[in-house]
């Protein structure tokens, strides 16, 4: 078997590759979960800001400041 890897070497290489892929998937899962929480937080914050801007009290243009 000159120039070719043995069955044991091939299995070892595949096991290393699987371990690396599992680590990568775990890392990506953590990042995606963190991003999902951040997106949810920002969506709530945006909804709160929109509600405050669109409320009748915020858009009451008939009340002029005392200096007018």
ZIMOZI-V644685 format. One record per pair of residues at least 24 apart in sequence whose ideal C-beta (glycine too) atoms are under 8 Angstrom apart, sorted by the first residue. I is the first residue (numbers start at 1). J is the second residue. Records with the same first field share a line. If there is no record, write none. Layout:
I = J / J
This chain:
none
